[in-house]
Amino acid sequence: MTSTQRARLSDHVATGILTAIVAAILVALVAIILYILISGAGKAFDISFLTGRPQQFKEGGGIGPELFNSFYLLVLTLLISLPISLGGAIFLTQYAPPGPVTSIAKTAIETLSSLPSIVVGLFGMLTFVLSMGWGFSIISGALALTMFNVPILVRVIQQALEAVPRDQRDAALALGLSRWEATVHILVPRAMPAIITGVILSAGRVFGEAAALIYTAGQSAPVLDFTNFDLTSASCPWNVFRPAETLAVHIWKINSEGVVPDLAAVSTGTAAVLMICVLAFNIIARLLGRAMERKVTAE
């Protein structure tokens, strides 16, 4: 066998192995998704289940408060973390001088992004729940989620900004724009498709988080009155100092307590709703990113 034939054989073998690995991963992923969706389809598309209150000692009920709490916590987390992450990424990309301090900052960001969420949750409980005196509340949960969402967003936005061709930034500076004007009018708009994609993908992770919220947002879902706008009332949906049980925490709670008669149906239905929401985040990220890229490129 010649060296050319051996190279071709090695290439075919490597291609076959990699194809088999990818196929196995895809089969496992599709099987998990289909199992969750099929098992919980009966509940996931039931309006009364999506809008009703959970029941502990009798069948029926729903996940209305948990579904609202999940989206409310997500919006608050993004409102807090997105400006911080965008500012941090712009500083590291455009203003931070190269040196040991910048390298340490980047290493710290990468380290924080890999912290286990339960560690962040315990730190949030010690800091926001106990030290700040906010108790189990939405604001405590949102700040805990912000702690591990900011490093991820900073890294994503930083990579998006660094992917912009250098000649575009140099051309803007050559035309007389200041560094801030070049960043705001050239760099950020050009990187916006990748930034939006990263934000939506990080939102999917925040939406499905459970460990950090168990110790910060709590495991109770008070009765919500959407006509109540008293921000000090526990029944006011917009009160950030009330406890809030999310979908992921609800799945953990009902399975750990075991007091719900129709536990399997409620658990699989909640998991299906959570899976659908996360899949929707990913699909929206892809479509919105492509649409933004086509618009920016066309302009």
C-alpha positions in Angstrom: 0.0 0.0 0.0 1.4 3.3 -1.0 1.6 6.4 1.2 -1.2 8.0 -0.8 -3.5 5.0 -0.3 -2.7 4.9 3.5 -3.5 8.6 3.7 -6.8 8.1 2.0 -7.6 5.1 4.2 -6.8 7.1 7.3 -8.9 9.9 6.1 -11.9 7.6 5.5 -11.5 6.0 8.9 -11.3 9.3 10.7 -14.3 10.6 8.8 -16.3 7.5 9.6 -15.5 7.7 13.3 -16.3 11.4 13.5 -19.6 10.9 11.6 -20.6 8.0 13.9 -19.8 10.2 17.0 -21.9 13.1 15.7 -24.7 10.7 14.7 -24.8 9.1 18.1 -24.9 12.5 19.8 -27.7 13.7 17.5 -29.7 10.5 18.1 -29.4 10.8 21.9 -30.3 14.5 21.8 -33.4 13.9 19.6 -34.4 10.9 21.7 -34.3 13.0 24.9 -36.2 15.9 23.3 -38.9 13.7 21.8 -39.3 11.7 25.0 -39.9 14.9 27.0 -42.2 16.5 24.5 -44.3 13.4 23.9 -44.5 12.6 27.6 -45.7 16.1 28.5 -47.6 17.0 25.4 -50.9 16.4 27.0 -50.2 19.0 29.7 -47.9 21.4 27.8 -50.7 22.3 25.3 -53.5 22.5 28.0 -54.4 26.1 28.6 -55.8 25.4 32.0 -52.4 23.8 33.0 -50.5 26.8 31.6 -52.6 29.3 33.5 -53.7 27.5 36.6 -52.2 27.4 40.1 -50.3 24.3 41.3 -52.1 21.8 43.6 -50.3 19.8 46.3 -52.7 17.3 47.7 -55.1 16.8 44.8 -55.0 16.3 41.0 -55.2 19.1 38.6 -53.7 22.6 38.9 -51.2 24.2 36.7 -48.0 26.2 36.4 -49.3 29.7 35.7 -47.4 31.5 38.5 -44.2 29.5 37.8 -44.4 30.3 34.1 -44.8 34.1 34.8 -42.0 34.0 37.4 -39.6 32.4 35.0 -40.1 35.1 32.4 -40.2 37.9 35.0 -36.8 36.7 36.4 -35.4 36.4 32.9 -36.3 40.0 32.0 -35.0 41.4 35.2 -31.7 39.4 34.9 -31.2 40.7 31.3 -32.0 44.2 32.3 -29.3 44.1 35.0 -26.7 42.0 33.2 -26.8 43.2 29.6 -25.7 46.9 30.2 -22.9 45.6 32.5 -21.8 43.0 30.1 -21.8 45.3 27.1 -19.8 48.0 28.9 -17.3 45.4 30.2 -16.9 43.9 26.7 -16.4 47.3 25.1 -13.8 48.3 27.7 -11.8 45.1 27.3 -12.0 45.3 23.5 -11.4 49.0 22.9 -10.0 50.7 26.0 -8.2 48.2 28.2 -4.4 48.4 27.5 -2.7 45.1 27.0 -0.9 43.9 30.1 -1.1 41.7 33.1 -4.2 43.4 34.6 -6.2 42.9 31.4 -5.0 39.3 31.2 -6.0 38.7 34.8 -9.5 40.3 34.1 -10.1 38.0 31.1 -9.0 35.0 33.1 -11.3 35.9 36.0 -14.2 36.3 33.5 -13.6 32.9 32.0 -13.3 31.4 35.5 -16.5 32.9 36.7 -18.4 31.7 33.6 -17.5 28.1 34.6 -18.6 28.3 38.2 -21.2 25.7 39.2 -24.6 27.4 39.6 -25.1 25.9 43.1 -22.0 27.8 44.3 -23.4 31.0 42.9 -26.7 30.2 44.6 -25.1 29.7 48.0 -23.1 32.9 47.6 -26.3 34.7 46.6 -28.1 33.3 49.7 -25.3 34.5 52.0 -25.1 37.9 50.3 -28.5 38.9 49.1 -30.9 36.8 51.2 -29.1 37.0 54.5 -26.6 39.9 54.5 -28.8 42.3 52.5 -31.9 41.2 54.3 -34.0 40.7 51.2 -35.0 37.1 52.0 -36.1 34.7 49.3 -37.1 37.1 46.6 -37.1 37.8 42.9 -34.4 40.5 43.2 -32.1 38.0 45.1 -32.7 35.5 42.4 -32.1 38.0 39.6 -28.9 39.2 41.1 -27.7 35.6 41.6 -28.4 34.8 38.0 -26.7 38.0 36.9 -23.5 36.8 38.7 -23.0 33.9 36.3 -24.7 35.5 33.3 -22.4 38.5 33.1 -19.2 36.5 32.5 -20.9 34.6 29.8 -22.3 37.7 28.1 -19.0 39.6 28.4 -17.2 36.7 26.7 -19.8 36.4 23.9 -20.0 40.2 23.3 -16.2 40.4 23.4 -15.8 37.7 20.7 -18.5 39.4 18.6 -16.7 42.8 18.8 -13.3 41.2 18.1 -14.7 39.5 15.0 -15.4 42.9 13.3 -12.7 43.5 10.7 -9.9 45.7 11.9 -10.0 47.8 8.8 -13.6 49.0 9.6 -12.4 50.4 12.9 -9.3 51.9 11.4 -11.4 53.6 8.6 -13.7 55.1 11.1 -10.8 56.6 13.1 -9.2 57.8 9.9 -12.4 59.7 9.0 -12.1 61.7 12.2 -14.4 59.7 14.5 -13.4 59.4 18.1 -12.9 56.0 19.6 -16.3 56.2 21.4 -18.0 57.3 18.2 -16.4 54.5 16.2 -17.5 52.0 18.8 -21.1 53.2 19.0 -21.7 53.8 15.3 -19.5 51.2 13.6 -18.3 48.5 15.9 -21.4 47.7 17.9 -23.9 47.8 15.0 -21.6 45.6 12.9 -21.4 43.1 15.8 -25.1 43.3 16.7 -26.2 40.1 15.0 -23.7 38.0 17.0 -24.5 40.0 20.2 -28.3 39.3 19.9 -27.7 35.7 19.2 -25.5 35.4 22.3 -28.0 37.2 24.5 -30.9 35.0 23.4 -28.8 31.8 23.9 -27.7 33.0 27.4 -31.4 33.7 28.1 -32.2 30.1 27.5 -29.7 29.0 30.1 -31.0 31.6 32.6 -34.6 30.5 31.9 -33.8 26.8 32.8 -31.7 27.5 35.9 -32.7 25.9 39.1 -29.9 25.4 41.6 -29.1 29.1 42.0 -32.8 30.0 42.4 -33.5 27.4 45.1 -31.3 29.3 47.5 -32.3 32.8 46.4 -35.7 33.1 44.8 -37.3 30.5 47.0 -39.6 27.5 46.5 -43.0 29.1 47.1 -45.5 30.6 44.6 -47.9 33.0 46.3 -51.3 33.7 44.8 -50.7 36.5 42.2 -53.3 39.2 41.5 -52.5 40.9 38.2 -54.9 43.7 39.1 -52.8 44.5 42.2 -50.1 47.2 41.6 -49.1 47.6 45.2 -45.4 46.8 44.9 -45.2 46.1 48.7 -47.9 43.3 48.5 -47.0 39.7 48.3 -49.7 39.1 45.7 -48.5 41.8 43.4 -46.8 40.1 40.4 -44.3 43.0 39.9 -43.1 43.0 43.6 -39.4 42.1 43.3 -39.2 41.4 47.0 -41.7 38.5 47.0 -40.6 34.8 46.7 -40.9 33.3 43.3 -40.8 29.6 42.2 -39.8 29.1 38.6 -40.5 26.2 36.2 -37.2 24.5 36.8 -37.5 24.9 40.6 -41.1 23.6 40.4 -39.9 20.4 38.8 -37.3 19.8 41.5 -39.7 20.7 44.3 -42.6 18.4 43.4 -40.3 15.5 42.7 -38.5 15.9 46.0 -41.7 16.4 48.1 -43.8 13.7 46.4 -47.1 15.1 47.6 -48.8 15.7 44.2 -51.0 12.8 43.2 -50.5 13.3 39.5 -46.8 13.9 40.0 -45.7 12.2 36.8 -48.1 14.2 34.6 -47.3 17.5 36.2 -43.6 16.9 36.1 -43.4 15.8 32.5 -45.8 18.6 31.4 -43.7 21.2 33.2 -40.5 19.8 31.6 -42.1 19.9 28.2 -43.1 23.5 28.6 -39.5 24.3 29.8 -38.0 22.4 26.8 -40.3 24.2 24.3 -39.3 27.6 25.7 -35.6 26.8 25.6 -35.9 25.5 22.0 -37.8 28.6 21.1 -35.0 30.7 22.4 -32.5 28.8 20.3 -34.6 29.0 17.1 -35.3 32.7 17.6 -31.6 33.4 18.2 -30.7 31.7 14.9 -33.4 33.4 12.9 -32.9 36.8 14.4 -29.1 36.6 14.0 -29.4 35.7 10.3 -31.9 38.4 9.7 -29.7 41.0 11.4 -26.7 39.9 9.5 -28.4 40.1 6.2 -29.7 43.6 7.0 -26.3 44.8 8.1 -24.6 43.3 5.1 -27.1 44.8 2.7 -26.7 48.2 4.2 
